[in-house]
Amino acid sequence: MGSDDVDIARSLVEQKETIRDLEQELEKQHLIRLSDGQTASIETSAIHIDLLRSVTTLNSSFATLAYPLLTETGELLESRLSSV
């Protein structure tokens, strides 16, 4: 286990929140377009929502891969990353 592995694991967990925030913003924008009656958004809504859910699932899966390493090295607290 090298320090690069820990750095990558830390980055995955840090990015989880960034991706979650982006997903929420994209969903909000999509709902605004739907409420505005934009035809293209209405026609592709299921695809848009499925894609956002898939990105969220992948994001969580990547972060989950990092948790054991970060826990082992003391980089992960119960609720968040420890400060280094």
Buried (B, 14 or more C-beta within 10 A) or exposed (E): EEEEEBEEBBEBBEBBEEBBEBBEEBBEEBEEBEEEEEEEBEEBBEEBEEEBEEBBEEBEEBBEEBBEBBEEBEBBEEEEBEEE
